[in-house]
């Protein structure tokens, strides 16, 4: 096939599939589109993988039409991490995929942690992370315990990006980044931990069940004449799309929230707050994930009957500290801190509460939650600046409050869809036969716009707002103190 000079990046998230088509020479976007996924709400959060493929076909066709093309040179898929897709001997999906934010598996996470003599520290030493309800291992344990008829049919277990890449390439592979979020692959050794899988089922030969881990620049197949890159998890792709460097942290505000950075050596946090993931290039990606971010802002705006701009205006009009109102944003259970059954808490509510105070409290609650995640990250990796990305970063109120409460410079990424952009970087690397860093440099990723903090006593404001948040959290959830 003649070269089109174009590549496609796919972002298959909880909410939708997005496709970007970019030029190989300068990385400019020539076509983009998205298609929705079925809505899910914990504790049971499941989707039929067939709906992801339907969304991909719809989004790719629309993006290609916008670009005026029918083909690309290479394609890569970045997907939501941790999800469990189980297949039978014929490669057919056995049951709906359990997603990362499904919390039915919380008891299994607790059970798994007790199966190693050292508990949580033992897991951190083994895989760089401590299993929570999000991890694929806990979902496998749940399936083994809860659905023996499905367990008996199990022949393959894949992550969401693995399954979509497999549909494209007609083979089962994964990559080191996404594999590092399963709970049974070690970033430190670069291999599966068969002993950990044996905890779930000692009778099964796991070597044929889990997918082969492809190399970062490997072509794993072809689709409509395009080379198929190995793909990766959404956070690993975002690191590529943002041109992330050592010392800079990303705070991504999507449905969930994440704080992560790149590191040259694997990390291990015995508390379980920081997951010691691998990245998509051969380095490492320590990461903290929360379950609630932009969804909290959306819920607050809905209650206030405000659109995005109106909600921002209300929050910015509210005074720092929201008149004493504090929102703990654990609306659908929380992953960090680990509170799978929690709900949100609105504390110190008075009869003279205003719409501005409520909007401000919602923004401050989300920001304080992510700043606590950032604090945990900084105990394992240096952070000298923060870049905001995701849908929540489009909020002027979120940007301002984050800059005012954070003690390092804050900027906003110039890349609108970091995950899809990172998938494009992967596709371009295999199309051009170069490493990811060369593509990032060629395309100019990593140039961000700094957010100016407000005037006044910012240190005092941050201490007061964050202190009130921490005190409320400790009172409502003493185990997090």
C-alpha positions as CSV (number, residue, x, y, z in Angstrom):
1,X,0.0,0.0,0.0
2,X,1.2,3.5,-0.8
3,X,2.0,5.7,2.2
4,X,-0.8,8.0,3.3
5,X,1.4,10.0,5.6
6,X,-1.2,9.6,8.3
7,X,-1.6,7.6,11.5
8,X,-4.6,6.9,13.8
9,X,-4.7,6.9,17.6
10,X,-7.6,5.3,19.5
11,X,-8.7,6.2,23.0
12,X,-11.2,3.6,24.3
13,X,-12.3,5.0,27.7
14,X,-15.1,4.2,30.1
15,X,-17.4,6.7,28.5
16,X,-16.5,6.6,24.7
17,X,-14.1,5.8,22.0
18,X,-12.2,8.7,20.4
19,X,-10.2,8.5,17.2
20,X,-7.6,11.0,16.1
21,X,-5.9,11.0,12.7
22,X,-2.7,12.9,12.5
23,X,-0.1,13.8,9.9
24,X,3.2,11.9,10.3
25,X,5.4,14.9,9.4
26,X,4.2,17.4,12.0
27,X,1.5,15.6,14.1
28,X,-1.3,18.0,13.1
29,X,-4.8,16.6,13.5
30,X,-6.7,16.2,10.3
31,X,-9.7,14.2,11.5
32,X,-11.2,13.4,14.9
33,X,-14.5,11.9,16.1
34,X,-15.9,10.0,19.0
35,X,-18.8,7.6,19.8
36,X,-20.3,6.8,23.2
37,X,-20.1,3.7,25.3
38,X,-23.0,2.5,27.5
39,X,-23.2,4.3,30.8
40,X,-22.1,2.4,33.9
41,X,-22.3,3.1,37.6
42,X,-20.5,1.3,40.4
43,X,-20.7,-1.0,42.3
44,X,-21.3,-3.1,39.3
45,X,-19.6,-1.5,36.3
46,X,-19.7,-3.7,33.2
47,X,-19.8,-3.2,29.4
48,X,-20.1,-5.6,26.5
49,X,-16.8,-5.4,24.6
50,X,-18.8,-5.5,21.3
51,X,-20.0,-2.0,22.1
52,X,-16.4,-0.8,22.1
53,X,-15.8,-2.2,18.7
54,X,-19.1,-0.6,17.4
55,X,-18.0,2.7,18.8
56,X,-14.5,2.3,17.3
57,X,-16.0,1.6,13.8
58,X,-18.3,4.6,14.1
59,X,-15.6,6.9,15.3
60,X,-12.9,5.8,12.8
61,X,-15.3,6.1,9.9
62,X,-16.2,9.7,11.0
63,X,-12.6,10.7,11.6
64,X,-11.5,9.3,8.3
65,X,-14.3,11.1,6.5
66,X,-13.3,14.4,8.2
67,X,-9.7,13.8,7.0
68,X,-10.9,12.9,3.5
69,X,-9.1,9.5,3.6
70,X,-10.0,5.8,3.8
71,X,-6.7,4.4,5.2
72,X,-3.8,5.2,7.4
73,X,-0.2,3.9,7.7
74,X,-0.4,2.7,11.3
75,X,-2.9,2.6,14.2
76,X,-2.6,2.1,17.9
77,X,-5.2,1.6,20.7
78,X,-5.0,3.0,24.2
79,X,-7.6,1.7,26.5
80,X,-9.0,2.0,30.0
81,X,-6.7,0.1,32.4
82,X,-7.5,-3.0,34.6
83,X,-10.7,-4.2,32.9
84,X,-11.3,-7.9,32.6
85,X,-12.3,-9.4,29.2
86,X,-12.7,-13.2,29.4
87,X,-12.9,-15.4,26.3
88,X,-13.6,-19.0,25.6
89,X,-11.6,-21.5,23.4
90,X,-13.2,-20.0,20.3
91,X,-12.2,-16.4,21.3
92,X,-15.8,-15.5,22.1
93,X,-16.5,-13.1,25.0
94,X,-18.0,-15.2,27.9
95,X,-19.6,-12.3,29.8
96,X,-19.6,-8.5,30.0
97,X,-16.2,-7.0,30.8
98,X,-15.8,-5.8,34.4
99,X,-14.3,-2.3,34.3
100,X,-11.7,-0.6,36.5
101,X,-14.3,1.2,38.6
102,X,-16.3,-1.9,39.4
103,X,-16.3,-2.3,43.2
104,X,-18.0,-5.7,43.5
105,X,-14.5,-7.2,43.7
106,X,-13.4,-5.2,46.8
107,X,-13.7,-8.3,49.1
108,X,-11.4,-10.2,46.7
109,X,-8.8,-7.4,46.9
110,X,-8.8,-7.8,50.7
111,X,-8.6,-11.6,50.4
112,X,-5.7,-11.4,47.9
113,X,-3.7,-9.1,50.1
114,X,-3.9,-11.6,52.9
115,X,-2.6,-14.5,50.8
116,X,1.1,-13.3,50.9
117,X,2.9,-13.6,54.2
118,X,3.8,-9.9,54.3
119,X,0.4,-8.7,53.1
120,X,0.4,-5.4,51.3
121,X,4.2,-4.9,51.5
122,X,4.7,-8.3,50.0
123,X,2.5,-7.4,47.1
124,X,4.2,-4.1,46.6
125,X,7.6,-5.9,46.5
126,X,6.3,-8.4,44.0
127,X,4.5,-6.2,41.5
128,X,5.1,-2.6,42.6
129,X,1.4,-2.2,43.6
130,X,-1.0,-3.4,46.2
131,X,-4.2,-4.9,44.7
132,X,-7.4,-2.9,45.0
133,X,-10.8,-3.5,43.5
134,X,-9.7,-2.0,40.3
135,X,-7.0,-4.5,39.4
136,X,-7.6,-7.3,37.0
137,X,-6.4,-9.9,39.5
138,X,-9.3,-9.1,41.9
139,X,-11.8,-9.4,39.0
140,X,-10.4,-12.9,38.2
141,X,-10.7,-13.9,41.8
142,X,-14.3,-12.6,41.8
143,X,-15.1,-14.6,38.7
144,X,-13.6,-17.7,40.2
145,X,-15.6,-17.3,43.4
146,X,-18.9,-16.0,41.9
147,X,-19.4,-17.5,38.5
148,X,-18.0,-21.0,38.4
149,X,-19.9,-21.8,35.1
150,X,-18.1,-18.9,33.4
151,X,-14.8,-19.8,35.1
152,X,-15.0,-23.3,33.6
153,X,-15.1,-21.8,30.1
154,X,-12.2,-19.4,30.6
155,X,-9.5,-19.8,28.0
156,X,-8.1,-16.2,27.7
157,X,-8.1,-13.0,29.8
158,X,-7.4,-9.7,28.2
159,X,-7.4,-6.0,29.1
160,X,-9.7,-3.7,27.1
161,X,-6.9,-2.4,24.9
162,X,-5.7,-6.0,24.3
163,X,-9.1,-7.1,23.1
164,X,-9.5,-4.1,20.7
165,X,-5.9,-4.6,19.4
166,X,-6.7,-8.3,19.0
167,X,-9.7,-7.4,16.8
168,X,-7.4,-5.3,14.6
169,X,-4.4,-7.6,14.5
170,X,-6.1,-11.0,14.9
171,X,-3.7,-12.0,17.7
172,X,-3.6,-11.8,21.5
173,X,-0.9,-9.4,22.8
174,X,-0.6,-6.8,25.5
175,X,2.2,-4.3,26.4
176,X,4.3,-3.7,29.5
177,X,2.4,-0.5,30.5
178,X,-1.1,-2.1,30.6
179,X,0.2,-5.4,31.9
180,X,1.6,-3.6,34.9
181,X,-1.9,-2.8,36.1
182,X,-3.1,-6.4,36.2
183,X,-1.8,-7.4,39.6
184,X,0.1,-10.4,38.2
185,X,2.9,-8.8,36.1
186,X,6.1,-7.3,37.6
187,X,7.6,-4.1,36.2
188,X,10.8,-4.9,38.1
189,X,11.4,-8.3,36.4
190,X,9.4,-7.6,33.2
191,X,7.5,-10.9,33.5
192,X,4.3,-12.5,34.7
193,X,4.2,-13.7,38.3
194,X,2.8,-17.2,37.9
195,X,2.8,-17.7,41.7
196,X,0.4,-14.8,42.1
197,X,-2.0,-16.2,39.5
198,X,-1.8,-19.6,41.2
199,X,-3.3,-17.9,44.3
200,X,-6.5,-17.5,42.3
201,X,-6.5,-21.0,40.7
202,X,-3.7,-23.5,41.4
203,X,-5.1,-26.0,38.9
204,X,-5.0,-23.8,35.8
205,X,-2.1,-23.5,33.4
206,X,-1.9,-19.8,33.2
207,X,0.8,-19.6,30.5
208,X,-1.8,-20.0,27.7
209,X,-4.4,-17.8,29.4
210,X,-2.6,-14.4,29.6
211,X,-1.4,-12.6,26.4
212,X,2.1,-12.3,25.2
213,X,3.8,-9.0,26.2
214,X,4.9,-7.2,23.0
215,X,7.9,-5.0,22.9
216,X,7.3,-1.2,23.0
217,X,8.0,-0.6,19.2
218,X,6.6,-4.0,18.0
219,X,4.2,-4.3,15.1
220,X,1.7,-6.9,16.2
221,X,-0.3,-7.2,13.0
222,X,-2.1,-5.3,10.3
223,X,-5.6,-3.9,9.7
224,X,-6.8,-2.7,6.4
225,X,-3.2,-2.3,5.3
226,X,-2.1,-0.3,8.4
227,X,0.5,-1.5,10.8
228,X,-1.0,-2.2,14.2
229,X,1.2,-1.1,17.2
230,X,1.0,-2.9,20.5
231,X,-1.0,-0.2,22.1
232,X,-1.1,0.5,25.9
233,X,-3.1,1.7,28.8
234,X,-4.7,5.1,28.8
235,X,-2.4,6.7,31.4
236,X,0.7,5.4,29.6
237,X,-0.6,6.8,26.3
238,X,-1.3,10.2,28.0
239,X,2.3,10.3,29.2
240,X,3.4,10.1,25.5
241,X,0.8,12.6,24.3
242,X,1.9,15.1,26.9
243,X,5.6,14.6,26.2
244,X,6.1,13.9,29.9
245,X,9.5,14.3,31.4
246,X,11.1,13.4,34.7
247,X,10.1,15.9,37.4
248,X,6.9,16.9,35.8
249,X,3.6,15.3,37.1
250,X,0.4,15.0,35.2
251,X,-2.9,15.5,36.9
252,X,-5.6,14.1,34.7
253,X,-9.2,15.0,35.4
254,X,-11.5,12.7,33.5
255,X,-14.3,10.5,34.9
256,X,-11.6,9.5,37.4
257,X,-8.6,11.4,38.5
258,X,-4.9,10.4,38.1
259,X,-1.6,11.8,39.2
260,X,1.5,10.3,37.6
261,X,5.0,10.9,36.5
262,X,7.8,9.0,34.7
263,X,10.7,7.4,36.6
264,X,13.9,5.6,35.6
265,X,13.5,2.9,38.2
266,X,10.5,0.9,39.4
267,X,8.7,2.1,42.5
268,X,6.9,0.2,45.3
269,X,4.5,1.7,47.8
270,X,3.6,-0.6,50.7
271,X,0.6,1.6,51.6
272,X,-1.0,0.9,48.2
273,X,-1.6,4.6,47.4
274,X,0.9,4.7,44.6
275,X,0.8,2.1,41.9
276,X,4.2,1.2,40.6
277,X,3.3,0.8,36.9
278,X,5.6,0.5,33.9
279,X,5.2,3.0,31.0
280,X,4.9,2.3,27.3
281,X,8.6,3.0,26.4
282,X,10.7,0.9,28.8
283,X,10.6,3.3,31.8
284,X,8.3,3.4,34.8
285,X,5.1,5.3,35.7
286,X,4.3,5.7,39.4
287,X,0.6,6.6,39.5
288,X,-2.2,7.5,42.0
289,X,-5.8,7.0,40.9
290,X,-9.0,8.3,42.3
291,X,-12.5,7.2,41.3
292,X,-14.1,10.6,41.3
293,X,-13.1,13.7,39.4
294,X,-15.0,15.4,36.6
295,X,-18.1,13.4,37.4
296,X,-18.3,15.3,40.7
297,X,-18.3,18.6,38.9
298,X,-20.9,17.4,36.4
299,X,-23.2,16.3,39.3
300,X,-22.8,19.6,41.1
301,X,-23.5,21.6,37.9
302,X,-26.6,19.5,37.3
303,X,-27.9,20.2,40.9
304,X,-27.3,23.9,40.3
305,X,-29.0,23.7,36.9
306,X,-25.9,25.3,35.4
307,X,-24.0,24.7,32.2
308,X,-20.2,24.5,32.2
309,X,-19.6,28.2,31.9
310,X,-22.3,29.0,34.5
311,X,-20.9,26.5,36.9
312,X,-17.4,28.0,36.5
313,X,-18.7,31.5,37.1
314,X,-20.4,30.4,40.3
315,X,-17.3,28.6,41.6
316,X,-15.0,31.6,40.8
317,X,-17.5,33.9,42.5
318,X,-17.3,31.9,45.7
319,X,-14.7,32.8,48.2
320,X,-11.8,30.5,49.0
321,X,-12.9,28.0,51.6
322,X,-16.5,28.2,50.4
323,X,-17.7,29.8,53.6
324,X,-16.7,26.7,55.5
325,X,-18.5,24.2,53.3
326,X,-16.5,21.1,52.5
327,X,-17.3,18.4,50.0
328,X,-15.6,15.0,50.2
329,X,-16.0,13.9,46.5
330,X,-16.3,10.1,47.1
331,X,-19.6,9.9,45.1
332,X,-19.2,6.4,43.7
333,X,-16.9,4.8,46.2
334,X,-13.2,5.7,46.2
335,X,-10.0,4.0,45.2
336,X,-7.5,6.4,46.8
337,X,-8.0,6.5,49.7
338,X,-9.4,3.0,49.5
339,X,-13.1,3.4,50.4
340,X,-15.0,1.2,47.9
341,X,-18.3,1.6,49.7
342,X,-18.1,5.3,50.4
343,X,-20.5,8.0,49.3
344,X,-19.9,11.8,49.0
345,X,-20.1,14.0,52.1
346,X,-21.2,17.6,52.3
347,X,-20.1,19.0,55.6
348,X,-20.7,22.2,57.6
349,X,-23.9,23.1,55.7
350,X,-25.8,26.1,57.0
351,X,-29.1,27.7,56.2
352,X,-27.5,30.7,54.5
353,X,-25.6,28.5,52.0
354,X,-25.3,30.0,48.5
355,X,-25.0,28.5,45.1
356,X,-21.6,30.1,44.8
357,X,-20.4,28.3,48.0
358,X,-21.7,24.9,46.8
359,X,-20.0,25.3,43.4
360,X,-16.8,26.4,45.1
361,X,-16.9,23.5,47.6
362,X,-17.3,21.0,44.7
363,X,-14.3,22.4,42.9
364,X,-12.2,22.6,46.0
365,X,-13.2,19.0,47.0
366,X,-12.0,17.6,43.7
367,X,-8.8,19.7,43.7
368,X,-8.0,18.8,47.3
369,X,-8.5,15.1,46.5
370,X,-6.1,15.3,43.6
371,X,-3.6,17.3,45.7
372,X,-3.6,14.5,48.3
373,X,-2.9,12.1,45.4
374,X,0.0,14.3,44.3
375,X,1.4,14.4,47.8
376,X,1.5,10.6,47.8
377,X,3.2,10.5,44.4
378,X,5.8,13.0,45.6
379,X,6.9,10.6,48.3
380,X,8.2,8.3,45.6
381,X,9.2,10.5,42.7
382,X,10.4,14.2,42.4
383,X,7.8,16.7,41.2
384,X,8.8,20.2,40.3
385,X,5.8,21.2,38.2
386,X,2.3,19.9,37.3
387,X,0.4,19.9,34.0
388,X,-3.4,19.5,34.0
389,X,-5.2,17.6,31.4
390,X,-8.6,15.9,30.8
391,X,-12.1,17.3,30.6
392,X,-11.9,18.8,34.1
393,X,-8.8,20.9,33.1
394,X,-11.1,22.8,30.7
395,X,-12.8,24.4,33.7
396,X,-11.4,27.8,34.5
397,X,-12.4,27.4,38.1
398,X,-10.5,24.1,38.4
399,X,-7.4,25.6,36.8
400,X,-7.5,28.6,39.1
401,X,-8.2,26.7,42.3
402,X,-5.5,24.2,41.5
403,X,-2.9,26.9,40.8
404,X,-3.8,28.6,44.1
405,X,-3.6,25.5,46.3
406,X,-0.6,23.8,44.7
407,X,2.9,24.7,45.8
408,X,4.6,24.1,42.5
409,X,4.0,25.8,39.1
410,X,0.8,24.6,37.3
411,X,0.2,24.6,33.6
412,X,-2.4,23.3,31.2
413,X,-1.6,21.0,28.3
414,X,-1.9,22.3,24.8
415,X,-3.0,18.8,23.7
416,X,-6.7,18.4,23.8
417,X,-7.0,14.6,23.9
418,X,-3.7,13.4,25.5
419,X,-4.6,9.7,25.3
420,X,-5.5,9.6,21.6
421,X,-2.5,11.8,20.9
422,X,-0.3,9.3,22.8
423,X,-1.7,6.5,20.8
424,X,-0.9,8.5,17.6
425,X,2.7,8.8,18.9
426,X,2.9,5.0,19.2
427,X,1.5,4.5,15.7
428,X,3.9,7.1,14.3
429,X,6.9,5.4,16.0
430,X,6.2,2.1,14.2
431,X,5.3,3.8,10.9
432,X,8.6,5.8,10.9
433,X,10.8,3.2,12.5
434,X,11.9,5.6,15.3
435,X,11.5,5.7,19.1
436,X,8.7,7.6,20.8
437,X,10.9,10.4,22.0
438,X,11.8,11.3,18.4
439,X,8.1,11.5,17.4
440,X,7.4,13.7,20.5
441,X,10.2,16.1,19.7
442,X,9.2,16.2,16.0
443,X,5.6,17.0,16.9
444,X,6.4,19.5,19.6
445,X,4.5,17.8,22.4
446,X,5.1,19.0,25.9
447,X,4.6,22.8,25.3
448,X,2.1,23.9,27.9
449,X,0.4,27.2,29.1
450,X,1.2,28.2,32.7
451,X,-1.7,29.1,34.9
452,X,-1.2,32.3,36.9
453,X,-2.1,32.0,40.6
454,X,-4.3,34.6,42.3
455,X,-2.8,37.3,44.4
456,X,-2.8,37.4,48.2
457,X,-1.7,35.0,50.8
458,X,-1.7,31.8,48.7
459,X,0.2,29.8,51.3
460,X,-2.3,30.8,54.0
461,X,-5.3,30.1,51.7
462,X,-3.9,26.7,50.7
463,X,-3.3,25.7,54.3
464,X,-6.8,26.7,55.4
465,X,-8.6,25.0,52.5
466,X,-6.6,21.9,52.5
467,X,-6.6,21.7,56.3
468,X,-10.4,21.9,56.4
469,X,-10.6,19.2,53.8
470,X,-8.2,16.9,55.6
471,X,-9.9,17.4,59.0
472,X,-13.3,16.6,57.5
473,X,-12.0,13.5,55.8
474,X,-10.3,12.3,58.9
475,X,-13.5,12.8,60.9
476,X,-15.8,11.1,58.4
477,X,-13.3,8.3,57.5
478,X,-10.9,7.8,60.4
479,X,-9.0,5.1,58.7
480,X,-7.7,7.7,56.2
481,X,-6.2,9.9,58.9
